[in-house]
Amino acid sequence: MKANLNTDGLFTDKEKATEIVVSTLKGSYHVAGYGLGHEPNNPLSRMIKNSRDSMVKKEQKIRTENNWNKLAWHKLGTTFLNGFILRFTGGATNWIVLRAQSGLGLGIASGFLGKWMHGPDFSVELDFKNAEAIQRSVKERLGARNQIGRGMAGLTYTLAGYIAYYLLTAGGDDERRA
């Protein structure tokens, strides 16, 4: 890939090369977090993440106002909400989605659906126009590949389990049949 970038003249400018590498790394980091269940992959976990982000922003605003009583009550509420009520909800729903993609093979459908939604440009080279375009194209391609791979691996293991179960339990009761 580096040779293609050099022939296109993208690595001749040091700033552009740094932007390309950093943007590719950020996009890859996001895809890895998604695959591990650390990034929101469903509406409920996205809502929880957005809620937590807004709580942090509100806390920072209260700190700048030096309103310590309000900050203490806000911290108490967010600690109770995040520590007891929503503690594992976002991560648990992420894991449910990942398990459905692997065990039920939904990753194959969602991966190919992502390829279909992004149209014919999906199979061409990465888009190096700017940092956002690089991150988006890396997320789309790697995300779809990970979902398809997760679905294929999950279905393979599920099928192997069913075959092993059938081979271990079927046949062996020949004495009862006679």
HUBEL-V967542 format. One record per residue. N is the residue number from 1. PHI is phi in degrees with one decimal (999 if undefined). OMEGA is omega in whole degrees, 0 to 359 (NA if undefined). Layout:
n=<N:N>
phi=<PHI:PHI>
omega=<OMEGA:OMEGA>
This chain:
n=<1:2:3:4:5:6:7:8:9:10:11:12:13:14:15:16:17:18:19:20:21:22:23:24:25:26:27:28:29:30:31:32:33:34:35:36:37:38:39:40:41:42:43:44:45:46:47:48:49:50:51:52:53:54:55:56:57:58:59:60:61:62:63:64:65:66:67:68:69:70:71:72:73:74:75:76:77:78:79:80:81:82:83:84:85:86:87:88:89:90:91:92:93:94:95:96:97:98:99:100:101:102:103:104:105:106:107:108:109:110:111:112:113:114:115:116:117:118:119:120:121:122:123:124:125:126:127:128:129:130:131:132:133:134:135:136:137:138:139:140:141:142:143:144:145:146:147:148:149:150:151:152:153:154:155:156:157:158:159:160:161:162:163:164:165:166:167:168:169:170:171:172:173:174:175:176:177:178>
phi=<999:-62.8:-63.6:-63.5:-67.0:-66.6:-68.7:-81.2:78.6:-82.9:-97.6:-76.2:-91.2:-63.7:-65.7:-65.7:-63.6:-63.8:-61.6:-63.5:-66.1:-65.3:-66.4:-64.1:-63.0:-64.0:-63.2:-66.5:-62.8:-63.3:-64.6:-64.4:-63.1:-64.1:-67.6:-88.3:87.9:-91.4:-109.4:-62.6:-127.1:-152.6:-60.5:-64.9:-69.6:-64.3:-64.1:-65.6:-63.4:-63.6:-63.6:-65.1:-62.5:-68.9:-64.4:-66.5:-63.2:-64.5:-61.7:-64.0:-65.4:-64.7:-61.0:-68.7:-80.0:57.8:-96.5:-72.6:-65.4:-62.1:-63.9:-62.9:-67.1:-63.6:-62.3:-61.9:-65.2:-68.8:-64.9:-63.7:-65.1:-76.4:-82.7:-119.9:-83.4:-103.0:-51.2:-114.3:-63.1:-61.8:-65.9:-64.9:-69.2:-61.5:-67.6:-62.6:-63.5:-63.4:-67.4:-66.2:-66.1:-89.9:-68.4:-98.0:78.6:-67.9:-63.6:-64.1:-64.8:-69.9:-65.8:-71.0:-65.2:-62.3:-64.9:-67.5:-67.7:-86.7:77.6:-68.6:-73.1:-65.4:-90.4:-81.3:-60.2:-62.6:-89.8:-105.4:-65.1:-153.1:-61.3:-64.9:-65.4:-64.1:-61.0:-62.9:-68.5:-65.9:-61.1:-63.5:-69.5:-66.5:-61.9:-64.5:-62.8:-64.9:-65.3:-65.3:-62.9:-63.7:-66.1:-64.6:-64.4:-62.6:-65.6:-62.8:-65.4:-64.3:-63.5:-62.3:-64.6:-65.2:-64.7:-62.2:-62.6:-63.5:-66.4:-80.0:-105.7:-85.8:75.1:121.5:-106.9:-65.7:-66.0:-74.9:-73.1:-77.3>
omega=<180:179:177:180:179:180:177:179:183:181:179:177:185:180:179:179:178:178:180:183:181:180:177:178:180:178:179:179:178:180:178:178:177:181:178:182:180:177:180:180:178:185:181:181:174:179:179:179:178:178:179:177:179:176:179:179:178:178:179:178:180:178:180:178:183:177:190:177:178:179:180:179:178:179:178:180:180:178:178:182:183:184:185:187:185:190:184:186:182:180:180:179:174:181:177:179:180:179:177:178:183:186:181:179:180:178:178:180:182:177:179:176:177:178:181:182:182:171:185:180:184:185:180:181:177:181:184:182:179:185:180:180:178:181:181:183:176:179:182:185:181:178:179:179:179:180:179:179:179:179:179:180:180:179:179:179:178:179:178:178:178:179:178:179:180:181:181:185:183:176:185:177:182:181:181:184:185:NA>
